[in-house]
């Protein structure tokens, strides 16, 4: 194909670099903040997340146990079984959140 324009055509890489910088895609990564510790958040945010992780795991486990007890018309044995499972799931989530990251 011949060029219709009079000047030299910029290379694809030049045009791609110009378009990416125009869209802000080549912005340098922001350095991690030093005020939030290892998780990168404030202490209030970390505490709130810990509480929500534990409570939500327990609520889901109790709901599953209660629902299965209602379906199978059993005494609350399944709720009793699912409460420790929910607690273990909440602790496992916290363990994953605070575990050292492998590099």
C-alpha positions as CSV (number, residue, x, y, z in Angstrom):
1,X,0.0,0.0,0.0
2,X,1.2,3.5,-0.7
3,X,1.1,6.3,1.8
4,X,-1.5,9.0,1.0
5,X,0.0,11.5,3.4
6,X,3.0,13.6,2.5
7,X,5.1,13.0,5.6
8,X,6.5,9.9,7.1
9,X,4.1,7.7,9.0
10,X,5.0,7.2,12.6
11,X,5.6,3.6,13.6
12,X,3.0,1.6,15.3
13,X,4.9,1.6,18.6
14,X,5.1,5.4,18.6
15,X,1.3,5.6,18.0
16,X,0.6,3.0,20.6
17,X,2.8,4.8,23.2
18,X,1.1,8.1,22.5
19,X,-2.4,6.5,22.8
20,X,-1.6,4.7,26.0
21,X,-0.2,7.9,27.6
22,X,-3.2,9.9,26.5
23,X,-5.5,7.3,28.2
24,X,-3.4,7.2,31.3
25,X,-2.5,3.5,30.9
26,X,1.2,4.0,31.2
27,X,1.0,5.8,34.6
28,X,3.7,4.7,37.0
29,X,2.4,2.5,39.8
30,X,1.8,4.2,43.1
31,X,4.1,3.2,45.9
32,X,2.4,1.4,48.8
33,X,1.4,3.5,51.8
34,X,3.3,3.1,54.9
35,X,0.6,4.2,57.4
36,X,-1.6,1.1,57.0
37,X,0.8,-1.7,57.9
38,X,1.0,-4.9,55.8
39,X,-2.6,-4.8,54.6
40,X,-2.5,-1.3,53.2
41,X,-5.4,0.1,55.1
42,X,-6.1,2.1,58.2
43,X,-6.4,0.3,61.6
44,X,-10.1,1.0,61.7
45,X,-10.6,-0.5,58.3
46,X,-8.6,-3.6,59.2
47,X,-10.6,-4.0,62.4
48,X,-13.9,-3.6,60.7
49,X,-12.9,-6.1,58.0
50,X,-11.9,-8.7,60.7
51,X,-15.2,-8.3,62.4
52,X,-17.2,-8.6,59.2
53,X,-15.2,-11.7,58.1
54,X,-15.9,-13.5,61.4
55,X,-19.6,-12.5,61.7
56,X,-20.5,-13.1,58.1
57,X,-19.0,-16.6,58.2
58,X,-20.9,-17.4,61.3
59,X,-24.2,-16.0,60.0
60,X,-23.9,-18.0,56.7
61,X,-23.1,-21.2,58.6
62,X,-26.1,-20.7,61.0
63,X,-28.4,-19.9,58.1
64,X,-27.3,-23.1,56.3
65,X,-27.7,-25.2,59.4
66,X,-31.1,-23.8,60.3
67,X,-32.3,-24.1,56.7
68,X,-31.2,-27.8,56.6
69,X,-32.9,-28.4,59.9
70,X,-36.1,-27.0,58.6
71,X,-35.9,-29.0,55.4
72,X,-35.2,-32.3,57.1
73,X,-37.4,-31.7,60.2
74,X,-34.5,-32.5,62.5
75,X,-33.7,-31.1,65.9
76,X,-31.1,-28.3,65.7
77,X,-28.3,-30.8,65.3
78,X,-27.3,-29.4,61.9
79,X,-27.2,-25.9,63.2
80,X,-24.9,-27.2,66.0
81,X,-22.7,-28.9,63.4
82,X,-22.5,-25.8,61.1
83,X,-21.6,-23.2,63.9
84,X,-18.1,-24.6,64.4
85,X,-17.7,-25.0,60.6
86,X,-18.6,-21.3,60.2
87,X,-16.2,-20.3,63.0
88,X,-13.4,-22.3,61.3
89,X,-14.2,-20.7,57.9
90,X,-14.0,-17.2,59.5
91,X,-10.7,-18.0,61.2
92,X,-9.4,-19.4,57.9
93,X,-10.3,-16.2,56.1
94,X,-8.4,-14.2,58.7
95,X,-5.5,-16.5,58.5
96,X,-5.3,-15.9,54.7
97,X,-5.6,-12.1,55.3
98,X,-2.8,-11.9,57.8
99,X,-0.5,-14.6,56.5
100,X,2.8,-13.5,55.1
101,X,2.8,-13.1,51.4
102,X,5.1,-15.5,49.4
103,X,7.3,-13.7,46.9
